[in-house]
C-alpha cells in the first residue's frame, strides 16, 4: 500500500484525485493507497445524489464566494477547509473480504480508524451507517463515504481536528435523513473537534494498516498529473457551473 500526503491547491483537483486513485487501482492495477490531505481553502462537497437546494444555504455560499463541488461517492454534504483532515483509502476487495458487503465495509474500516484515534488518546465509537463519534457525548468527529469499483473501493473520510465549526451551520441546512444518535441536535451541538495534531493521527492510522508512514509520497507522479488533467477536462465537478 502506498502512502501519499499532499494537497492540491485547487479544490476540484483534491476531489478528483481521490476518484483517480480508484480508477488507477481498479482499471490499471496500481494497488492500494492511503492518502492524507487538508485544504487551505473553504469549499463544500455534495455526495453523488445530494441536492444543493435541500442541503446548502446557497445564498450564503454565493455571498461568501464559497465553491460548491460534487464527488462521485455517496454520503452527506460536508464543508472542507483548514482543520478538516481528510484520509482516503483505496482497498482491494479480495484482500479484505468484509469490504464486499457495504455495511460491513464501513464497520471494518471505521474500527481501524477508531483504533488509530485510541492510539492518539481519543475514545471514539462507530455510529452506522458511516459516522465516528466521541464515546462520551456521542458528538460527531468524522463522516465517511464510499465509491465502489469492481475490484477496489474508495473509502474517504474527514477528521475534525481544528476546524471552524461555525462554518457548518452557516452553509449547511439540517439534513433530511439523520441518524438516530443525532437526536435532532443542531450542527453546533452535534459536531466537535478532537484535540489531536494531524501528524500523530497519520502515524497511528498508518500503524493500524501496518504501514511505514516515514516513507511517504509527497507529490503525484507525472502519470497521475497527466491523468488528473484529463479527468478535469472530462468531469464537471463544480455545481452550477
C-alpha positions in Angstrom: 0.0 0.0 0.0 1.3 3.4 -0.9 1.1 6.3 1.5 0.5 9.8 0.0 0.4 13.0 1.9 -0.1 16.1 -0.2 -2.9 18.6 -1.0 -3.6 20.2 -4.3 -4.2 24.0 -4.4 -7.5 23.7 -6.2 -10.5 22.0 -4.5 -11.6 20.3 -7.7 -8.2 18.6 -8.0 -8.4 17.2 -4.5 -11.9 15.8 -5.1 -11.0 14.3 -8.5 -7.6 12.9 -7.3 -9.4 10.5 -4.9 -11.6 9.4 -7.9 -8.5 9.0 -10.0 -6.8 6.8 -7.4 -9.7 4.4 -7.5 -9.6 4.3 -11.3 -5.9 3.6 -11.4 -6.3 0.8 -8.9 -9.4 -0.8 -10.4 -8.5 -0.5 -14.1 -4.7 -0.2 -14.2 -3.6 -2.3 -11.3 -1.9 0.4 -9.2 -2.8 -1.2 -5.9 -3.9 0.1 -2.5 -3.4 3.6 -1.3 -3.7 5.6 2.0 -3.8 9.3 1.3 -4.0 12.4 3.6 -4.9 15.9 2.6 -6.2 19.2 4.1 -7.4 22.1 2.1 -6.4 25.7 2.9 -9.5 26.9 1.0 -13.0 26.6 2.3 -15.4 24.8 0.0 -18.4 22.5 0.1 -18.8 19.0 -1.3 -22.1 17.2 -2.1 -22.4 13.5 -2.2 -23.3 11.8 -5.5 -27.0 12.2 -5.1 -27.0 15.3 -2.8 -29.4 18.1 -3.6 -27.7 21.5 -3.3 -31.0 23.3 -2.8 -32.0 21.0 0.1 -28.6 20.7 1.7 -27.0 24.1 1.4 -27.7 27.8 2.1 -26.8 28.7 -1.4 -27.3 32.4 -1.0 -24.6 32.4 1.8 -22.1 30.5 -0.3 -22.6 33.0 -3.2 -22.3 35.9 -0.8 -19.0 34.5 0.6 -17.8 33.2 -2.7 -17.6 29.6 -1.5 -17.3 26.9 -4.2 -19.8 24.0 -4.2 -18.5 20.8 -5.7 -19.8 17.2 -6.2 -18.0 14.0 -5.6 -18.7 10.5 -7.0 -19.0 8.8 -3.6 -22.2 8.7 -1.6 -22.7 10.2 1.8 -23.8 13.6 3.0 -22.8 17.2 2.3 -19.6 18.5 4.1 -17.7 21.7 4.5 -14.0 21.4 3.8 -11.2 23.8 4.9 -8.3 24.3 7.3 -8.6 22.0 10.3 -10.5 19.3 8.5 -8.1 16.5 7.9 -9.1 14.1 5.1 -8.0 10.5 4.8 -8.5 8.4 1.7 -8.3 4.6 1.4 -8.3 2.6 -1.8 -8.6 -1.0 -0.8 -8.8 -4.3 -2.6 -12.0 -6.3 -2.0 -10.3 -9.7 -2.3 -7.6 -8.9 0.2 -10.2 -7.8 2.8 -13.4 -9.9 2.4 -15.5 -7.7 4.6 -15.3 -5.0 2.0 -17.6 -7.0 -0.3 -20.5 -6.1 1.9 -21.4 -2.4 2.1 -22.4 -2.2 5.8 -19.6 -4.5 6.9 -17.1 -2.4 5.0 -18.0 0.7 6.8 -17.7 -1.0 10.2 -14.5 -2.8 9.3 -12.7 0.4 8.1 -14.1 2.6 10.9 -13.0 0.2 13.5 -9.4 0.7 12.3 -9.8 4.5 12.3 -11.1 4.2 15.9 -8.1 2.1 16.8 -5.9 4.9 15.4 -7.8 7.5 17.4 -7.4 5.5 20.5 -3.6 5.4 19.9 -3.8 9.2 20.0 -5.8 9.2 23.3 -9.3 9.7 21.8 -12.0 7.3 22.7 -14.4 7.0 19.8 -17.3 4.8 18.6 -18.8 3.8 15.3 -22.3 5.0 14.5 -23.9 3.5 11.4 -24.1 3.9 8.7 -20.9 5.9 8.3 -20.1 8.2 11.3 -17.5 8.2 14.0 -18.4 10.0 17.2 -16.8 10.6 20.6 -17.6 7.8 23.0 -18.5 10.4 25.6 -21.4 12.6 24.5 -21.6 11.0 21.0 -20.6 14.1 19.2 -19.6 13.5 15.6 -15.9 13.9 14.7 -15.8 12.1 11.4 -18.0 11.3 8.4 -17.2 8.9 5.6 -18.3 7.9 2.1 -17.6 5.3 -0.5 -17.4 4.8 -4.2 -17.2 1.1 -5.0 -15.4 -0.2 -8.1 -15.2 -3.7 -9.5 -12.2 -4.9 -7.6 -11.4 -2.0 -5.3 -13.3 0.5 -3.2 -12.7 4.2 -2.4 -13.4 5.0 1.2 -12.7 8.5 2.3 -13.5 10.4 5.5 -12.9 13.6 7.5 -11.4 14.1 10.9 -12.3 17.4 12.6 -9.0 18.5 14.2 -9.2 22.2 14.4 -12.0 23.2 12.1 -14.1 26.4 12.4 -17.3 24.6 13.3 -19.4 27.7 12.8 -19.0 27.3 9.1 -21.1 24.1 9.2 -24.2 25.9 10.4 -23.6 28.9 8.2 -23.5 26.9 5.0 -25.4 23.6 5.6 -29.0 23.1 6.4 -30.3 20.4 8.7 -30.2 17.2 6.7 -33.4 15.4 6.0 -32.0 12.0 6.8 -30.4 12.0 10.2 -29.0 9.1 12.3 -30.9 8.2 15.5 -27.9 9.0 17.7 -28.0 12.6 16.5 -31.3 13.1 18.4 -32.2 16.1 16.3 -29.2 18.1 17.7 -28.4 21.2 15.6 -24.9 21.3 14.0 -23.3 23.3 16.8 -24.4 20.7 19.4 -23.7 17.6 17.2 -20.2 18.0 15.8 -16.9 18.7 17.6 -13.2 18.8 17.1 -10.7 16.4 18.6 -7.6 17.9 20.0 -5.0 15.8 18.2 -2.4 17.1 15.8 -2.6 15.7 12.3 0.9 14.1 12.4 0.2 11.7 15.3 -3.1 10.6 13.7 -1.5 10.0 10.4 1.2 7.9 12.0 -1.4 6.0 14.1 -3.6 5.2 11.1 -0.5 4.0 9.1 0.4 1.8 12.1 -3.1 0.2 12.1 -2.7 -0.8 8.5 0.9 -2.0 9.0 2.4 0.9 7.0 5.6 2.8 7.5 4.5 6.4 7.3 8.1 7.5 7.2 8.1 6.5 3.6 5.5 8.9 2.2 4.9 10.2 -1.4 4.6 14.0 -1.1 3.7 14.7 -4.7 1.8 13.0 -7.6 3.6 11.1 -10.3 3.9 12.6 -13.8 1.4 9.9 -15.0 -1.0 10.9 -12.3 -0.7 14.6 -13.1 -1.5 13.9 -16.8 -4.4 11.7 -15.9 -5.8 14.3 -13.5 -5.7 17.0 -16.1 -7.6 14.7 -18.5 -10.2 14.0 -15.8 -10.6 17.7 -15.0 -11.5 18.3 -18.7 -14.0 15.4 -18.7 -15.8 15.7 -15.4 -17.9 18.6 -14.3 -17.2 19.0 -10.6 -18.4 22.5 -9.8 -22.2 22.6 -9.1 -24.0 25.2 -11.2 -21.0 25.9 -13.4 
